[in-house]
Amino acid sequence: AHDVKYSYNFIDCSLSQGGIEQCKKARKKADGISPDVILVSPLERTLETCNLLFGDRGIPIFVEPILIESMRSSSDFPAEITQKIGRYPQYNFDSVLK
């Protein structure tokens, strides 16, 4: 039996379609808050979530590697960060690049 939890295919995976739908619903609530700054993990699914909720609002977004809280499955391991910088140009990756 193949252990999906530790599959190479899921390293730093994107949001599922279900996750995207959850973000679309949560966006309505997110529109009601106005943070001064946002800190986000460098994991792809957290970057996507943040982008769907706040990416077009002009709020400073800082990517902080310390926010990767656990390593329990393949999706908790970050992939190459340089690819993400190009996909999320509005995010500040300075802490990740140090």
PEGI-V228472 format. One record per pair of residues at least 4 apart in sequence whose C-alpha atoms are under 7 Angstrom apart, sorted by the first residue. I is the first residue (numbers start at 0). GAP is how many residues later the second one is. D is the distance in whole Angstrom. If there is no record, write none. Layout:
{{I	GAP	D} {I	GAP	D}}
This chain:
{{2	4	6} {4	68	5} {4	69	6} {5	67	5} {5	68	5} {6	67	6} {7	66	7} {9	64	5} {9	65	5} {10	63	5} {10	64	5} {10	65	7} {10	66	6} {10	67	7} {10	68	7} {11	31	6} {11	32	6} {11	62	7} {11	63	4} {11	64	6} {11	65	6} {11	66	5} {11	67	6} {12	31	6} {12	32	6} {12	62	5} {13	30	6} {13	31	5} {14	4	5} {14	5	6} {14	30	5} {15	4	6} {16	4	6} {17	4	6} {18	4	6} {19	4	6} {20	4	6} {21	4	6} {22	4	6} {22	26	6} {22	29	6} {22	30	7} {25	4	6} {26	4	6} {26	26	5} {29	23	6} {35	23	6} {36	22	6} {36	23	5} {36	24	6} {37	22	6} {37	23	5} {37	24	6} {38	22	6} {38	23	5} {38	24	6} {38	25	6} {39	6	7} {39	7	7} {39	22	6} {39	23	5} {39	24	6} {39	27	7} {40	5	6} {40	6	7} {40	22	6} {40	23	5} {40	24	6} {40	26	5} {40	27	6} {41	4	7} {41	5	6} {41	21	6} {41	22	6} {41	23	6} {41	36	7} {42	4	6} {42	35	5} {43	4	6} {44	4	6} {45	4	6} {46	4	6} {47	4	6} {48	4	6} {49	4	6} {49	5	6} {50	4	4} {60	30	5} {60	31	6} {61	29	6} {61	30	5} {61	31	6} {62	28	7} {62	29	6} {62	30	5} {62	32	7} {62	33	7} {63	31	6} {63	32	6} {64	31	6} {69	6	7} {70	5	5} {70	6	7} {71	4	6} {80	4	7} {81	4	7} {82	4	7} {83	4	6} {84	4	6} {92	4	6} {93	4	6}}
